[in-house]
C-alpha cells in the first residue's frame, strides 16, 4: 500500500472533475459531505440497462460504472463557493485494464486471483490523499504485485503532471 499527499489540491480537483484522465477507472464508491451527505454506490443496478444498452456503453462485463458516467454528477455535488467538508472516492481498474496492467507488470497472479486494484482518494481536514490497494480473492504470502501497482500509480500521476509527496 502506498499513501500519497496530493500537494496541489486545486490542480488535482480540476484534473479529476473536469478532464478525462480518470475516466477509464471504475467508481466503486463515492462519499461527499457538504451541506448534506451524498453516498454514491457505483454498482450497476441489475436490469437498468438492457444487454444491448450495456454492450453499446461498453459496460456489459463491469460490476461498477465507469467514473466517466458519474463524473458530471460528482462535479455538480462538489462545485461551488464552499469546498466540501470531506469526500472519498474509491476507483478501481476495469477488468480489462487490470489484466493488461498485470501483464505489463509481469505478475504471476491471474485476473481470477485479484478482485480489485484500487486508488482511494480522500479529502479530510484540508488534506487531499491518495492510497493504493489490492484486494485478493486468494490467500497468498506473495506481495510482489503491490509495489508494482504502487509504482504504476506514481507513474500515472507523474504522466499527468499531478504533484504528490509520499507520506
N, C-alpha and C positions, 0 to 999 in steps of 0.2 A: 504494500500500500504506500502511496505517495501522497503527501499533503503539501499543497502549494498555496501561497498567498497571491492572489491576483492583484498586482500593485497599482494598476491604472483602472479604477472602477468604471469611470465614465467610458473609456475606450472599450473595455470589455463588454459593458452592457450594450453599447451601440453595435458592436460586432455580433453579440449574442442575439439581440432582438431585431436588428434592422438589416442583417445580411444573411446569406445562405450558408455561412461557414459551418454551423452546427445542424443544418437541415437533414443530413443523412443519418443522424443519430435517432434512436427511438426514445420517446419520453415515457419512462415508467411511471414517474410521479412528479407532481409539482405542488408546492405549497407557497402561497403568497399571503403575507399578513400585512394588511394596511388598515384602513378604517373598518374592514371586515376581513375574515379569514376565508381564503379560497383554497380548496383542495382539488387537484386535478389528478384523476386516475387515468393514466394513458392507455389502459387496457381497451382493446377494441371490443365494443359491445357486439356479442353474437347476434346475428340476424339483422343488424342495422344496415349493413351493405349486402347486396346480392353477390353471388360468386363473380358475376360479370363486372360489377362495380369494383369489387376488391381487386380483381385482376387488372382492370383499367387503371386503378390508383396505384398499383404495384405493391399492395399490402396483403395479398392473399396468404402469404406464408408467415405474416407477422402476428405476434400476440399483442404488441403495443403499437400505437400510432407514431408515425414519423414526427419529429419535432416540427418540421415544416408545416404540418397541418394544424398545429396548435400555436405556433409562434405568434401569429397576428392577434389571437385572443389573449395570450400571455402579455404581449406588448400593451394591449388596452388595459389590462389589470395593473401594470406597473407604471405606465406613463403618468405624468402629472407633476405638479409643483413640489409635492412631498414624496420623498422616497419611501418605499415600504419599510415597515419596522424590521421585517426579515423575509427571506424566501429560501426555498430549497428546491432544486431540480435534480432528478436522477435520470441521466442519459445513458443509453446502452448502445452498443454496436448492434446493427441488424444482423440476423443470422448469416447473410451473405458476406457482409463486411467483417464479421467475427471470423468466419472461415478463412477469408482472404488474409486477414491480419495474422492469424495463427500460422498460415502457410508462409507468409513473408518473414515472420519471426523464426520459423523453423521449429515450431513446437512439436513435442511428441504427443501432445494431447490431441484428441479428435473433437470435432464440434459437439458430439454427443456427451463429452466429458464436462463441458463448460456450459453453464446456463446463462451467464452474463459476464461481459467485460464492460465495466461502467465507470462513469465520472459523476461525482456528486458535487454540484455547485451550490454553495451556501453563502448567504449574506446574513450576518448576525453581529450585533454590537459594532456596527460600522466597518466590519471586516468581511471581505469577499474571499472565499477559499474554494479550492477545488481539490477533491481527494479522489483517488482511483481505487478500484476494487475489482475482484474477480470472484464470481460465485461458481463453485464447483458442484457437479452432480455426483461426483465420485469422491471417495476418500483417497487422498494421496499425500505423501510427505514431500513430493516433488513440487517445489515452489518456483521453478525456473521461469515459468510464464509471467509471474508477477513483475520482476524487474524489467522484463522486455516490454510489457504493457505500459509500465511507468515511463520507460524511455520513449515509447511510441507517442504517449500523450504529451510529453515535453517537446518532442519534435513537432507534433501537430500544432501546439500553441506557438512555438517559435516560427513555424512556417507562416502563421497568420499574424505575426507581429503582436502577439498577446504577451504582455510583460508579466513575469511571475518571479517569486522567490520561493525556494524550498524551505518549508517550516521544519 
